[in-house]
Amino acid sequence: MANFVRVLGIQLFVFFILLEVIGRIFDPIGVSYYNESARIFDEMIIEEPIGYRFPPGLQGNFYGVPVSINKYGMRDRPVPAEKEPGEFRILAMGDSVIFSLGVTAEDSIPGQLEVIANDGAPEGVRYRTLNMGVPSYNTLQQLEQLR
């Protein structure tokens, strides 16, 4: 029985080592996000009391998609300060889910919300979503961001 347990332990050890090697070679479920996360956080500006934020005008490819940060520090296209007549703005705040890491701005949650809202909008009404998502932000940082 002791020999069986020893052999089983060795087999399990070898099995998990092989899983690790396969995971590192093929990355089947995207576990190699750490390097890309570090790369995007290296671009952030350290600032109190919020902790960190995107620098206005940041352009780059992160997680395999183009990312543009406008002059207000949002992942968004340029937004005029004044709304157009009939325009309603929807502010989307949150963490990487709202920011939509690895997804184009058009396919992001705020981007899709804008498409859906405008599909059913009455004549002369236009909705614009503002993507204020920042990866790893918590509710206190979001409150500070809103202020």
MIDOVO-418513 format. One line per field, with one value per atom (N, C-alpha, C, O, CB): residue number from 1; y, z, x. Coordinates in steps of 0.001 Angstrom, whole numbers. Each point is the difference from the previous one (the first is absolute). Glycine has a CB too. Layout:
# MIDOVO-418513
resi: c(NUM,...)
y: c(Y,...)
z: c(Z,...)
x: c(X,...)
# end
This chain:
# MIDOVO-418513
resi: c(1,1,1,1,1,2,2,2,2,2,3,3,3,3,3,4,4,4,4,4,5,5,5,5,5,6,6,6,6,6,7,7,7,7,7,8,8,8,8,8,9,9,9,9,9,10,10,10,10,10,11,11,11,11,11,12,12,12,12,12,13,13,13,13,13,14,14,14,14,14,15,15,15,15,15,16,16,16,16,16,17,17,17,17,17,18,18,18,18,18,19,19,19,19,19,20,20,20,20,20,21,21,21,21,21,22,22,22,22,22,23,23,23,23,23,24,24,24,24,24,25,25,25,25,25,26,26,26,26,26,27,27,27,27,27,28,28,28,28,28,29,29,29,29,29,30,30,30,30,30,31,31,31,31,31,32,32,32,32,32,33,33,33,33,33,34,34,34,34,34,35,35,35,35,35,36,36,36,36,36,37,37,37,37,37,38,38,38,38,38,39,39,39,39,39,40,40,40,40,40,41,41,41,41,41,42,42,42,42,42,43,43,43,43,43,44,44,44,44,44,45,45,45,45,45,46,46,46,46,46,47,47,47,47,47,48,48,48,48,48,49,49,49,49,49,50,50,50,50,50,51,51,51,51,51,52,52,52,52,52,53,53,53,53,53,54,54,54,54,54,55,55,55,55,55,56,56,56,56,56,57,57,57,57,57,58,58,58,58,58,59,59,59,59,59,60,60,60,60,60,61,61,61,61,61,62,62,62,62,62,63,63,63,63,63,64,64,64,64,64,65,65,65,65,65,66,66,66,66,66,67,67,67,67,67,68,68,68,68,68,69,69,69,69,69,70,70,70,70,70,71,71,71,71,71,72,72,72,72,72,73,73,73,73,73,74,74,74,74,74,75,75,75,75,75,76,76,76,76,76,77,77,77,77,77,78,78,78,78,78,79,79,79,79,79,80,80,80,80,80,81,81,81,81,81,82,82,82,82,82,83,83,83,83,83,84,84,84,84,84,85,85,85,85,85,86,86,86,86,86,87,87,87,87,87,88,88,88,88,88,89,89,89,89,89,90,90,90,90,90,91,91,91,91,91,92,92,92,92,92,93,93,93,93,93,94,94,94,94,94,95,95,95,95,95,96,96,96,96,96,97,97,97,97,97,98,98,98,98,98,99,99,99,99,99,100,100,100,100,100,101,101,101,101,101,102,102,102,102,102,103,103,103,103,103,104,104,104,104,104,105,105,105,105,105,106,106,106,106,106,107,107,107,107,107,108,108,108,108,108,109,109,109,109,109,110,110,110,110,110,111,111,111,111,111,112,112,112,112,112,113,113,113,113,113,114,114,114,114,114,115,115,115,115,115,116,116,116,116,116,117,117,117,117,117,118,118,118,118,118,119,119,119,119,119,120,120,120,120,120,121,121,121,121,121,122,122,122,122,122,123,123,123,123,123,124,124,124,124,124,125,125,125,125,125,126,126,126,126,126,127,127,127,127,127,128,128,128,128,128,129,129,129,129,129,130,130,130,130,130,131,131,131,131,131,132,132,132,132,132,133,133,133,133,133,134,134,134,134,134,135,135,135,135,135,136,136,136,136,136,137,137,137,137,137,138,138,138,138,138,139,139,139,139,139,140,140,140,140,140,141,141,141,141,141,142,142,142,142,142,143,143,143,143,143,144,144,144,144,144,145,145,145,145,145,146,146,146,146,146,147,147,147,147,147)
y: c(-1203,1203,1257,952,-2205,1281,1156,240,1144,-1588,-644,118,608,823,-2806,1590,534,1509,756,-2988,2661,1427,779,1104,-1677,23,650,153,1073,-2037,-104,40,992,779,-3186,2373,937,1447,871,-2617,2000,1341,467,1157,-1596,-444,349,273,951,-2358,573,206,1327,717,-3199,2801,1283,1175,1006,-2100,963,1050,219,1138,-1718,-501,85,576,816,-2781,1548,503,1516,700,-2897,2702,1447,777,1133,-1605,-108,647,102,1038,-1937,-173,27,1028,702,-3120,2514,1022,1403,856,-2392,1766,1303,302,1112,-1374,-697,189,286,922,-2454,749,218,1388,703,-3186,2870,1318,1126,1010,-1990,822,1048,51,1074,-1339,-881,-32,499,848,-2762,1392,285,1070,582,-2896,2588,1018,-137,957,576,-2713,-252,849,221,-2489,2742,796,1418,674,-2776,2550,1388,334,1102,-561,-1471,263,869,327,-2491,2542,816,1491,792,-2652,2233,1403,881,1223,-1988,182,798,990,1174,-3069,1436,904,1151,1142,-3049,1608,1049,953,1208,-2774,1033,860,930,1189,-2971,1239,832,1090,1126,-3075,1630,977,1160,1153,-2986,1547,1087,813,1215,-2594,715,740,843,1002,-2807,1420,822,1344,967,-3051,2148,1244,953,1177,-2450,769,804,1098,-109,-1890,3050,1099,-242,-200,1855,-1637,-124,1358,1022,-2847,1830,1273,-224,-856,1739,-142,-63,1041,1048,-1869,588,-1085,-1200,-975,2689,-1670,-1079,-1228,-1109,2834,-1551,-1105,0,144,-1469,1167,-5,298,-169,-1485,2099,297,-76,-39,1524,-1506,-5,1392,987,-2897,2003,1313,387,-829,443,1613,438,-175,276,1377,-2109,-155,-1308,-186,2606,-3330,-1288,-764,-130,49,-415,-829,-1244,97,1927,-3179,-1212,-1229,66,1010,-2198,-1292,-739,-233,149,-286,-740,-1163,160,1907,-3223,-1204,-264,-551,942,8,-296,921,-272,-1995,3347,938,1430,290,-1878,2486,1404,638,-222,374,639,728,1470,351,-2378,2882,1449,626,-282,260,872,742,1453,598,-2200,2168,1373,1012,-375,-382,2032,1053,38,635,671,-1985,-57,-1246,-220,1498,-2085,-1201,-1187,-971,2445,-1413,-1085,-820,523,854,-2677,-824,332,-609,-1276,2843,494,816,364,-345,257,915,1418,199,-1745,2531,1372,380,-291,898,37,403,1514,539,-2772,2927,1451,319,-733,1061,765,387,307,-303,1207,-312,352,-1112,-517,2983,-2821,-1002,610,1197,-2372,308,415,64,-655,-385,1813,18,-1407,-717,3089,-2754,-1315,-1130,-1166,1988,-490,-1033,-261,931,-248,-1931,-423,-826,-848,859,241,-737,-975,311,1632,-3126,-1058,-279,-402,-626,1243,-214,-1440,-452,2891,-3149,-1375,-7,306,-1277,617,-43,-1425,-768,3178,-2750,-1326,-349,871,-1553,-613,-485,-535,550,-1119,-505,-525,-543,-113,-431,208,-488,1130,-208,-1460,2846,1148,482,308,362,-602,379,-958,397,574,-2229,-1066,-357,196,576,-1306,-443,-1071,-926,1462,-410,-992,103,-877,-558,2493,185,1391,946,-2506,1680,1320,925,-465,-568,2317,979,-181,183,1439,-1975,-193,-1214,0,1051,-2080,-1223,6,-968,-235,2279,94,106,221,888,-1265,131,1393,93,-1753,2747,1314,192,633,265,-1437,119,-698,543,-414,-1318,-741,657,20,-2123,2642,714,1188,266,-975,1414,1146,-443,656,527,-2279,-512,-369,373,-1226,120,-434,1195,45,-2176,3100,1181,799,482,-384,36,788,-737,631,497,-2459,-768,327,59,-1895,2044,289,1451,339,-2620,3140,1417,696,-269,293,880,781,966,289,-468,651,957,1214,559,-1322,1163,1168,-255,926,357,-2524,-353,-911,-949,1164,83,-809,-249,913,37,-2195,-364,-210,-590,-475,1560,-196,-563,592,1314,-3045,-554,502,210,-2266,2242,431,-1120,-339,2818,-3046,-1131,501,320,-1773,1518,422,-1181,177,1980,-3361,-1176,52,427,-1746,882,-91,-1352,-320,2871,-3345,-1314,75,842,-1587,-136,-181,1119,25,-1274,2165,1028,-629,-917,2676,-1237,-419,1140,1041,-2560,1324,1007,1327,1054,-2911,1830,1265,777,1224,-2264,340,677,525,1070,-2549,739,463,1251,916,-3268,2389,1184,1209,1088,-2542,1261,1083,427,1189,-2059,-91,290,835,941,-3080,1803,743,1437,916,-3042,2320,1365,830,1176,-2021)
z: c(0,0,0,-716,1932,-437,54,-1365,-419,2856,-3129,-1328,-977,-833,1306,-386,-847,214,-963,1038,1175,328,-542,-518,2595,-1968,-497,-1523,-528,2457,-2635,-1461,-418,-934,782,843,-304,210,-810,1476,386,278,-1086,-415,2843,-2899,-1069,-1291,-717,1795,-1378,-1212,41,-999,769,1368,128,-148,-628,2128,-926,-109,-1466,-467,2763,-3023,-1411,-809,-897,1162,43,-691,142,-985,1384,816,213,-610,-444,2545,-2131,-679,-1499,-614,2358,-2326,-1423,-281,-1009,828,1047,-168,21,-796,1878,-190,89,-1289,-522,3018,-3004,-1237,-1165,-781,1641,-978,-1074,130,-997,894,1312,224,-372,-554,2357,-1508,-335,-1496,-541,2810,-2939,-1436,-808,-879,1248,-75,-829,563,-748,-17,2047,645,-394,-499,531,186,-522,612,-649,239,1614,612,339,814,104,-1543,157,1337,512,-2062,2126,1312,-61,1041,-301,-1927,-121,-8,-581,-674,1882,4,859,-129,-246,1248,931,-720,368,1238,-2630,-705,-641,37,-454,-173,-646,1037,-231,-1666,3033,1076,498,217,457,-495,459,-1015,377,883,-2528,-1048,21,-156,-1226,1573,26,1292,-12,-1420,2545,1256,0,712,469,-1968,-129,-655,193,-344,-609,-677,908,-325,-1809,3264,895,702,190,153,29,776,1460,322,-2285,2841,1435,479,-248,560,375,437,1214,-24,-2329,3387,1186,-130,-602,2035,-913,870,-759,627,1082,-3043,-752,-133,-196,-1054,1352,-104,-1342,-57,1615,-2634,-1339,-1000,287,398,-1860,-1069,-1332,-51,1582,-2607,-1326,-371,346,-1011,-33,-493,-1216,-883,1739,-913,-1175,-1271,-11,1437,-2479,-1283,-181,-1026,1022,968,-135,-1205,-168,2659,-3314,-1157,55,281,-1698,1153,-42,-229,-42,1541,-1648,-113,1305,411,-2924,3167,1244,-106,-474,1783,-876,-93,-1438,-239,2581,-3302,-1398,-713,-1142,1749,29,-656,195,981,-617,-1290,174,1146,163,-2610,3227,1117,-155,-181,1724,-1473,-55,1238,348,-2880,3188,1164,-441,-483,2176,-1527,-457,996,993,-2197,926,838,1413,882,-2944,2288,1337,774,1131,-2008,263,666,-128,746,823,-2506,-196,-1228,-966,2048,-1029,-1196,-928,66,1207,-2120,-829,-1139,4,1960,-2913,-1076,576,1124,-2915,1047,506,277,-794,-488,2402,408,167,817,347,-1935,189,1371,504,-2995,3080,1325,-39,947,-379,-1641,-143,-744,-1009,1005,525,-674,-1230,-61,2245,-3161,-1192,345,950,-2490,794,261,-123,-962,111,1812,-10,485,-52,-1800,2322,463,1500,803,-2607,2151,1396,234,-817,937,998,311,1141,990,-1771,611,1003,495,-771,-312,2358,599,492,806,-131,-1165,435,817,-511,-1527,3312,887,494,102,608,-410,519,-134,-117,-464,602,-80,-1410,-986,3466,-2564,-1311,-781,-1224,2167,-275,-713,-858,-1176,3038,-1285,-763,-983,-1150,3080,-1489,-912,-1181,-1121,3039,-1656,-1006,-547,-1178,581,1501,-390,-1082,104,2196,-3324,-1059,-1016,-852,2453,-1526,-904,-624,667,713,-2639,-636,670,640,-2831,2047,608,-529,742,-492,-1506,-590,603,145,-2270,2475,560,1526,604,-2591,2609,1460,495,-786,775,1301,571,-279,-479,2282,-1519,-330,-1504,-400,2420,-2849,-1445,-487,-827,602,728,-381,557,-661,590,1294,583,-879,-205,2519,-2825,-865,-1280,-440,1369,-1517,-1214,284,-752,-81,1919,355,291,-449,1374,-173,347,-1248,-122,2353,-3154,-1205,-1001,-832,1170,-269,-907,230,-951,908,1287,298,315,484,339,-1090,350,-951,-1201,2135,-382,-872,-885,259,1476,-2751,-927,771,846,-2698,1553,628,1340,609,-1786,1655,1280,-277,-778,2020,-601,-157,1378,819,-3136,2559,1263,-230,-997,1829,109,-38,1347,1044,-2712,1642,1253,216,-951,720,1474,400,837,1064,-1097,-439,661,991,-383,-1644,3294,1046,794,1116,-969,-714,673,69,-947,169,1904,187,650,1034,-800,-820,577,1473,407,-2656,3027,1434,895,1187,-1875,164,868,940,-373,-1408,3013,964,156,-642,1871,-390,116,565,-367,682,563,527,-1100,-69,2356,-3134,-1117,-1010,-578,895,-529,-908,536,-760,-9,2080,612,-191,-351,2046,-1464,-189,-1465,-299,2241,-2843,-1427,-374,-787,346,992,-291,488,-655,798,997,525,-936,267,2070)
x: c(830,-830,868,-311,-1498,2880,893,635,174,282,-110,586,-1008,377,1106,-2764,-1063,-158,-124,-1048,1176,-140,1192,-170,-1147,2504,1214,-70,291,1039,-1713,-104,-1089,188,596,-1913,-1079,462,-315,-1381,2421,521,945,-60,-177,1113,943,-764,311,1494,-2806,-792,-758,-56,-168,-349,-700,963,-332,-1350,2863,1011,373,31,851,-601,363,-1161,215,1348,-2788,-1184,-119,-232,-909,1299,-133,1163,-185,-1071,2430,1133,-300,246,1384,-2157,-353,-1095,62,576,-1628,-1041,603,-386,-1283,2595,664,760,-87,288,528,767,-940,238,1568,-2868,-974,-633,-164,-299,114,-586,937,-433,-911,2612,963,299,266,725,-1033,284,-1189,153,1407,-2733,-1167,-921,-785,930,-72,-824,-1475,-591,2578,-2589,-1346,-1106,-1023,1795,-603,-1074,442,-630,-312,2023,415,621,-192,-1581,2515,575,1249,571,-1494,1355,1203,-320,741,334,-2145,-405,904,-50,-2273,3147,789,909,45,-125,807,915,-744,458,1073,-2681,-778,-594,-60,-461,84,-516,1097,-234,-1415,2840,1119,302,321,633,-1053,284,-989,402,562,-2248,-983,122,-195,-1357,1874,160,1266,69,-1312,2249,1201,-305,738,626,-2429,-386,-779,-158,105,-430,-841,804,1211,-2682,759,577,-368,-1171,1021,1140,-252,-488,639,1141,-2916,-578,-882,-884,957,149,-857,-1090,235,1672,-3049,-443,-562,-413,-61,449,-642,905,-498,-807,2593,947,700,1222,-2628,663,568,-1104,-1185,2974,-1378,-955,734,1230,-2626,615,595,473,-649,-818,2589,416,-843,-220,2573,-2818,-759,834,1199,-2471,627,674,753,654,-470,-255,692,-537,-1212,1588,512,-349,876,1194,-1877,108,805,-841,-1228,2848,-945,-660,203,1137,-793,-1423,34,-962,-1125,1738,-183,-825,-436,-1074,282,1636,-253,-966,-370,841,-889,-922,491,685,-2619,1590,386,-780,-1199,1747,163,-607,355,1166,-1035,-1141,192,-620,-1146,1144,772,-485,-136,962,148,-2302,-224,574,624,-2701,1856,594,-565,578,-219,-1490,-591,440,-433,-1526,2818,488,-937,130,1040,-2118,-960,379,555,-2366,1499,177,-1163,-1068,2284,-983,-1084,573,1176,-2741,738,354,-1,-459,-533,1493,-92,-1453,-895,2972,-2291,-1351,-11,747,-1176,-417,-88,-596,-850,594,710,-502,-1485,-725,2974,-2698,-1417,-734,479,93,-1741,-822,-648,-281,-146,203,-740,-1482,-428,2163,-2537,-1442,-599,280,-389,-700,-631,894,-392,-965,2556,942,-170,-78,1707,-1682,-8,1254,358,-2910,3213,1231,-236,-661,2037,-815,-95,1418,871,-2966,2308,1319,107,-813,957,861,259,1283,1078,-2255,1049,1169,189,-957,605,1582,264,1469,862,-3185,2582,1376,274,-490,476,798,380,-1189,77,2145,-3313,-1185,-582,-300,-191,334,-506,1058,-315,-1159,2725,1087,52,315,992,-1619,-62,1377,302,-2588,3111,1333,-91,-803,1664,-48,51,-1108,-144,1230,-1874,-1133,128,419,-1926,1151,40,-1009,-944,1664,-527,-911,-1425,-966,2882,-2046,-1329,-705,-1222,2039,-52,-583,-61,-461,1314,-396,-25,-1442,-921,3193,-2453,-1347,-581,-1130,1746,122,-560,-226,-977,2122,-258,-166,-1260,-732,3201,-2723,-1196,-1263,-1038,2398,-1267,-1142,-387,-1185,1902,275,-284,-717,-945,2967,-1582,-647,-1447,-901,3108,-2427,-1356,-899,-1146,2082,-415,-800,-379,-1126,2276,-199,-274,-877,-652,2825,-2197,-868,-1476,-779,2489,-2089,-1402,-275,-1080,906,1135,-171,-967,-6,2325,-3141,-896,795,1168,-2991,1176,614,533,-697,-862,2793,596,649,537,-2204,1632,626,1191,-99,-2116,3331,1209,594,112,332,-66,634,1490,415,-2553,2931,1452,428,-274,606,335,520,1416,754,-2204,1793,1339,616,-518,-141,1750,635,1048,1125,-1533,31,933,546,489,-1715,1145,546,1512,660,-2612,2499,1453,287,-587,856,619,288,385,801,-77,-1302,273,-521,325,1664,-2778,-573,-1028,-732,1108,-409,-1018,-1009,132,1524,-2647,-1064,505,-520,-1103,2615,529,721,-106,344,485,669,-1015,192,1809,-3065,-1038,-685,-316,-24,112,-590,925,-459,-737,2478,976,54,105,1243,-1418,0,-1223,105,1150,-2389,-1224,83,-499,-778,1903,154,845,243,-459)
# end
